[in-house]
Amino acid sequence: MLKNSGYDDTGVIVKLDQKVGEDNRIGVNFEHINAEGGSPFGYSKWGTTDSHKRISNNVALRYDWNESSDEKGYVQVYKNYQHAHFRSPSVSNQSNFTDSTVGFEAQQNFKFSETDAFTAGLEYYKTTVDNNALYTGKRDINNKAIFAENRWEFAPTWQLNAGLRYDHHSKYGSEVTPKVALNKKFDENSNAYLSWGRVFNAPTTDDLFWYQPGMYPTYGDPNLKPEKGYVWTFGGNTKLNDKTDISASVFYSDIKDAIDWVWDGGTTTQAINVNKEKRRGLELSLNHDFDDNLSAYASYTYVQVKQDKGYGFAKDLTTKPNIYRAGLKYKNADWLFTLNANAVTGQSEKNFVDSSYFTLDLGAQYKINDNAKLFINGYNLTNARYAEFGGLYKNGEARYPMAGRSFIIGAEYTF
């Protein structure tokens, strides 16, 4: 565990919704998080006294109509806000900044016939960062998008989904991304599908504008290109019996100008465009209900990423190649218990502390009445050393370690 890496989080989530008329609903969601702790990252001495404080306030207002109808829709506006303050005796490690995103979403479903359905919508967001320390001032980006998808059952056991999305980015202009999927239904319990879609991902404000000089400099690149490419997916679902169902899929993507953050092996980390990136993998999952109270799930995911950074394709060793998940859930009128296990194998020890790890999470919830619940959740009960993102310091410490064993106790009240 890194020294000076402890932290405390305090948060509150409030959800209010009210039924309007027979089939409409209006709701407000508010989330507040206060986080304080040490800041060990990027500095040469683990005994640093650097610290941080982050405050997040996120709010969303949503209105849904025709909730139980095939022609349902919704509109939502939201704002996510964060203020962060990093304190340090060293001026180069100090920063005090805010970032916020405001957005709007709307979607409407249409049912033309028993075999033809249509969805249309639009989205808008604007992200603004005011950060003299890391962004050399105030920066912002915005994106406007409209999209539509048609789902057509052109034969008794065949369905064709065709979608189109148009984005206009404040920095990268306009882009059209189509998507097509073909689904074959074999019987009431089994189907197979094949899908293809174009990819367009614009860089974030961090990717573009991050500017952190000093002993361990980190830089974004305002000249980054957006990611463009395509992805194929082939899969199927089947129900073995009334209690067991399985799913399987394989996927392949080919991306040009993929965005990655690379460490030069010395002191500097830089955002770059990878010439080409190929990603392939598979997913398997199983769900089983033992009875009305007890159920279980298990899944396996394999991912391989190869990148061409100008010297031919090579494996990306920061990728987790084998991911295993399994869990149990028990519920009755008053209690809900969950047990979730996660394991990863095959990690590169050049980028991760260990080649594998295993974590265990446990949760319990008690229903006091129809309005009130108490809960306790325990995370990483095995106290495993692991990281979601690859990267090691020269002394073998993880650059981005995840938290050790932790617990959350809380209450939920609905009115």
C-alpha positions in Angstrom: 0.0 0.0 0.0 1.3 3.4 -0.9 2.1 5.7 2.0 -0.2 8.8 2.4 -2.8 7.0 0.2 -5.6 6.8 2.8 -8.8 8.8 2.2 -12.4 9.3 3.6 -15.5 9.6 1.5 -18.8 11.0 2.8 -21.8 11.1 0.5 -25.5 11.4 0.2 -27.9 10.5 -2.6 -31.4 11.8 -2.8 -34.0 10.6 -5.3 -37.5 12.1 -5.5 -40.1 11.2 -8.0 -43.8 11.8 -8.3 -46.4 10.2 -10.6 -48.2 12.7 -12.8 -51.5 11.6 -14.1 -52.0 8.0 -15.1 -48.8 7.1 -16.8 -46.3 10.0 -16.4 -43.6 10.6 -13.9 -41.3 13.5 -12.8 -38.1 12.9 -10.8 -35.1 14.7 -9.3 -31.8 13.0 -8.5 -29.1 14.7 -6.3 -25.7 13.3 -5.3 -23.2 14.9 -3.0 -19.8 13.4 -2.3 -17.0 14.9 -0.1 -13.6 13.1 -0.3 -10.5 14.0 1.6 -7.2 12.2 2.0 -3.5 12.0 1.0 -2.1 12.5 -2.5 0.9 10.1 -3.0 0.8 10.0 -6.8 3.5 11.3 -9.0 6.0 12.3 -6.4 9.4 10.8 -5.6 9.1 10.5 -1.8 6.3 8.3 -0.4 6.4 10.2 2.9 4.9 13.3 1.2 2.4 15.4 3.2 0.4 16.4 0.1 -3.3 16.1 0.5 -6.5 16.6 -1.5 -10.2 17.5 -1.0 -12.9 16.9 -3.6 -16.5 18.0 -3.5 -19.0 16.7 -6.1 -22.5 17.9 -6.6 -24.5 16.2 -9.4 -28.2 16.9 -10.1 -30.6 15.7 -12.7 -34.3 16.5 -13.5 -36.2 13.9 -15.6 -39.7 13.7 -17.0 -41.1 10.4 -18.4 -44.4 10.0 -20.3 -46.4 7.0 -21.4 -44.3 4.8 -19.1 -46.2 1.6 -19.8 -46.8 2.3 -23.5 -44.8 1.2 -26.6 -44.6 4.9 -27.4 -42.9 6.0 -24.2 -40.4 8.9 -24.0 -38.4 11.1 -21.6 -36.5 14.3 -21.4 -33.7 15.0 -18.9 -31.5 17.9 -18.0 -28.5 17.5 -15.7 -25.4 19.2 -14.2 -22.4 17.5 -12.8 -20.0 19.7 -10.8 -16.7 19.1 -9.1 -14.3 21.2 -7.1 -10.9 19.8 -6.3 -8.1 21.3 -4.1 -4.7 19.6 -4.0 -2.5 21.0 -1.2 1.3 20.6 -1.1 4.4 22.4 0.3 5.6 22.3 -3.3 4.0 24.9 -5.5 4.3 22.7 -8.6 2.0 20.1 -6.9 -0.7 22.6 -5.9 -3.9 23.0 -7.8 -7.4 24.3 -7.1 -9.9 23.9 -9.9 -13.5 23.2 -10.9 -15.0 21.2 -13.7 -18.7 21.0 -14.7 -20.8 19.3 -17.3 -24.3 20.5 -18.3 -26.4 18.3 -20.5 -29.8 17.6 -22.1 -31.3 14.4 -23.4 -34.6 13.5 -25.0 -36.0 10.3 -26.5 -39.3 9.2 -28.0 -40.4 5.7 -29.1 -42.9 5.1 -31.9 -44.8 1.9 -32.7 -45.8 2.0 -36.4 -47.1 -1.6 -36.4 -46.8 -4.9 -34.6 -43.6 -5.5 -36.6 -42.1 -2.0 -36.9 -40.8 0.2 -34.1 -38.8 3.4 -34.2 -36.8 5.5 -31.7 -35.5 9.0 -32.1 -33.6 11.3 -29.8 -31.1 14.1 -29.2 -28.3 14.9 -26.8 -26.2 17.9 -25.9 -23.4 18.4 -23.4 -20.9 21.1 -22.5 -17.9 20.4 -20.3 -16.1 23.4 -18.8 -12.9 23.2 -16.8 -11.4 26.2 -14.9 -8.0 25.1 -13.9 -5.0 27.4 -14.0 -2.7 24.8 -12.6 -3.4 21.9 -15.0 -5.2 23.4 -18.0 -3.5 26.8 -18.3 -6.8 28.5 -17.7 -10.5 27.9 -18.6 -11.3 25.4 -21.3 -14.5 23.9 -22.7 -15.8 21.5 -25.3 -19.4 20.7 -26.3 -21.2 18.2 -28.5 -24.6 18.1 -30.1 -26.1 14.8 -31.4 -29.3 13.4 -32.9 -30.0 9.7 -33.4 -32.6 7.3 -34.8 -33.1 3.6 -34.8 -35.6 1.4 -36.6 -36.5 -2.2 -35.5 -38.2 -4.1 -38.2 -39.4 -7.8 -38.0 -39.3 -8.4 -41.7 -40.1 -12.2 -41.3 -41.6 -14.3 -38.5 -38.2 -15.1 -37.0 -36.0 -12.3 -38.3 -35.4 -8.7 -37.1 -33.3 -6.0 -38.6 -32.2 -3.0 -36.5 -30.7 0.0 -38.3 -29.5 3.1 -36.6 -27.9 6.4 -37.5 -26.2 9.0 -35.3 -25.1 12.5 -36.2 -22.6 14.3 -33.9 -21.3 17.9 -34.2 -18.3 18.4 -31.9 -17.1 21.9 -31.1 -13.5 21.0 -31.9 -13.9 18.1 -34.5 -16.9 19.1 -36.5 -19.5 16.7 -37.8 -19.5 12.9 -37.9 -22.1 10.3 -39.0 -22.0 6.8 -37.4 -24.3 4.1 -38.7 -25.1 0.8 -36.9 -26.8 -2.3 -38.2 -27.8 -5.5 -36.4 -29.5 -8.7 -37.6 -31.3 -11.0 -35.2 -32.5 -14.6 -35.8 -35.0 -16.1 -33.4 -34.9 -20.0 -33.4 -37.6 -20.5 -30.8 -39.1 -18.8 -27.8 -35.9 -19.4 -25.8 -33.0 -19.0 -28.3 -31.7 -16.4 -30.6 -28.5 -15.3 -32.4 -27.4 -11.9 -33.6 -24.7 -10.2 -35.7 -24.0 -6.4 -35.4 -21.7 -3.9 -37.0 -21.2 -0.2 -36.2 -19.0 2.7 -36.8 -17.1 4.3 -33.9 -16.5 8.0 -33.2 -15.0 9.0 -29.8 -13.8 12.6 -29.3 -11.0 13.3 -26.8 -12.0 14.5 -23.3 -10.8 17.8 -21.8 -8.1 15.9 -19.9 -6.9 14.2 -23.1 -6.7 17.6 -24.8 -5.6 20.2 -22.2 -4.0 18.5 -19.2 -0.8 20.4 -18.4 1.2 19.5 -15.3 4.9 20.3 -15.4 7.2 19.5 -12.5 9.2 16.5 -11.4 6.8 14.1 -12.9 5.1 16.0 -15.8 1.8 14.9 -17.4 0.6 16.5 -20.6 -2.5 16.2 -22.8 -2.3 17.1 -26.4 -4.6 19.8 -27.9 -3.8 18.4 -31.4 -5.2 14.9 -30.7 -7.4 13.3 -33.3 -10.7 11.6 -32.5 -10.9 7.8 -32.4 -12.6 6.4 -35.6 -13.2 2.8 -36.7 -15.7 0.0 -36.5 -16.8 -2.9 -34.2 -18.3 -6.3 -35.1 -20.2 -8.5 -32.5 -21.6 -12.0 -33.0 -23.5 -13.7 -30.2 -26.4 -15.7 -29.0 -28.7 -16.4 -26.0 -30.5 -19.5 -25.0 -32.6 -20.8 -22.1 -31.6 -24.3 -21.1 -34.6 -24.7 -18.8 -37.0 -22.6 -16.7 -34.2 -21.8 -14.3 -31.0 -21.5 -16.4 -30.0 -19.3 -19.3 -26.7 -18.7 -21.0 -25.2 -16.1 -23.3 -22.1 -16.0 -25.5 -20.6 -13.4 -27.8 -17.4 -12.6 -29.6 -16.3 -9.1 -30.7 -13.7 -7.5 -32.9 -12.9 -3.8 -33.3 -10.4 -1.9 -35.5 -9.8 1.7 -34.4 -7.6 4.4 -36.0 -6.0 7.1 -33.8 -7.0 5.3 -30.6 -6.3 7.6 -27.6 -3.9 6.3 -25.0 -1.8 7.7 -22.2 1.8 6.5 -22.3 4.6 6.7 -19.8 8.1 7.1 -21.2 9.7 4.9 -18.6 11.3 7.9 -16.9 9.3 10.8 -15.6 6.8 12.0 -18.3 3.3 10.8 -19.1 1.7 12.0 -22.4 -1.6 11.6 -24.2 -1.1 10.2 -27.7 -2.9 8.9 -30.8 -2.1 5.2 -31.5 -1.8 4.7 -35.2 -4.1 1.6 -35.1 -5.7 -0.5 -32.4 -7.2 -3.9 -32.8 -9.3 -5.4 -30.0 -10.9 -8.8 -29.9 -12.4 -11.0 -27.2 -15.3 -13.1 -26.0 -17.9 -13.1 -23.2 -19.7 -16.0 -21.6 -22.3 -15.8 -18.9 -24.7 -18.1 -17.0 -27.6 -17.3 -14.8 -29.4 -19.8 -12.6 -32.4 -19.6 -10.2 -32.3 -22.3 -7.5 -35.7 -21.2 -6.3 -37.7 -18.0 -5.7 -35.2 -16.7 -3.2 -31.8 -17.9 -4.2 -30.0 -17.2 -7.6 -26.5 -17.3 -9.0 -24.5 -16.0 -11.9 -21.1 -16.6 -13.4 -19.2 -15.0 -16.3 -15.9 -15.0 -18.1 -14.4 -12.3 -20.3 -11.3 -12.6 -22.5 -9.8 -9.4 -24.1 -6.7 -9.0 -26.3 -5.6 -5.6 -27.5 -2.9 -5.0 -30.0 -1.6 -1.5 -30.8 0.6 -0.1 -33.6 2.5 2.9 -32.3 4.6 3.1 -35.5 6.6 -0.1 -35.0 4.1 -2.7 -36.0 1.4 -4.3 -33.8 2.3 -5.4 -30.3 0.1 -6.5 -27.3 -1.1 -3.8 -25.0 0.3 -5.1 -21.7 -2.0 -2.8 -19.6 -5.0 -4.8 -20.6 -6.6 -7.4 -18.2 -6.8 -10.5 -20.5 -8.9 -12.9 -18.3 -11.8 -11.6 -16.1 -13.9 -14.0 -14.0 -17.1 -13.0 -12.1 -19.5 -15.0 -10.0 -22.1 -14.3 -7.4 -25.0 -15.4 -5.2 -28.1 -13.4 -4.3 -30.7 -14.4 -1.6 -33.8 -12.4 -1.0 -37.0 -12.7 0.9 -39.7 -10.3 2.1 -37.3 -8.5 4.6 -33.7 -9.4 3.7 -31.4 -9.1 0.7 -27.9 -10.7 0.7 -25.4 -10.5 -2.1 -22.0 -12.2 -2.5 -19.8 -11.2 -5.5 -16.4 -12.6 -6.4 -14.0 -11.2 -9.0 -10.8 -12.6 -10.3 -8.2 -11.6 -12.9 -5.4 -13.7 -14.3 -2.7 -13.3 -17.0 -1.8 -9.7 -16.1 1.7 -8.5 -17.2 4.0 -8.1 -14.2 5.7 -5.3 -16.1 2.5 -3.2 -15.6 0.8 -4.7 -12.6 2.0 -5.6 -9.1 0.8 -9.2 -9.5 -0.2 -11.4 -12.5 -3.5 -12.2 -10.8 -5.8 -11.2 -8.0 -9.1 -12.1 -6.3 -11.6 -9.9 -4.6 -14.7 -10.6 -2.6 -17.7 -8.2 -1.9 -20.5 -8.9 0.5 -23.7 -6.9 1.0 -26.7 -7.1 3.3 -29.9 -5.1 3.2 -32.9 -5.1 5.7 -36.3 -3.7 4.8 -37.8 -2.0 7.8 -41.0 -1.2 6.0 -42.2 -0.2 2.5 -40.3 3.1 2.8 -37.1 2.5 4.8 -34.1 0.2 4.3 -30.8 -0.3 6.1 -27.7 -1.7 4.4 -24.1 -2.6 4.9 -21.6 -3.4 2.1 -18.1 -4.8 2.4 -15.7 -4.4 -0.5 -12.4 -6.2 -1.3 -12.8 -8.4 1.8 -9.7 -10.3 0.7 -7.7 -7.0 0.9 -6.2 -7.8 -2.5 -3.5 -5.7 -4.1 -4.9 -4.7 -7.4 -5.3 -1.9 -9.9 -7.8 -1.1 -12.6 -5.2 0.6 -14.7 -1.7 -0.6 -15.4 1.4 1.2 -14.4 4.3 0.7 -12.0 6.8 3.0 -10.4 10.5 1.9 -10.6 10.3 0.5 -7.1 7.5 -1.8 -8.1 4.6 0.1 -6.4 1.4 0.4 -8.4 0.8 3.9 -9.9 -3.0 3.6 -9.6 -3.8 1.3 -6.7 -7.4 0.5 -5.8 -8.7 0.7 -2.2 -8.1 -2.2 0.3 -10.8 -3.6 2.5 -13.6 -1.1 3.0 -17.2 -0.9 4.3 -20.2 1.3 3.7 -23.1 1.5 6.1 -26.2 3.5 5.2 -30.0 3.9 5.1 -32.4 4.5 2.3 -35.8 6.2 2.7 -38.5 6.5 0.0 -41.5 8.8 0.3 
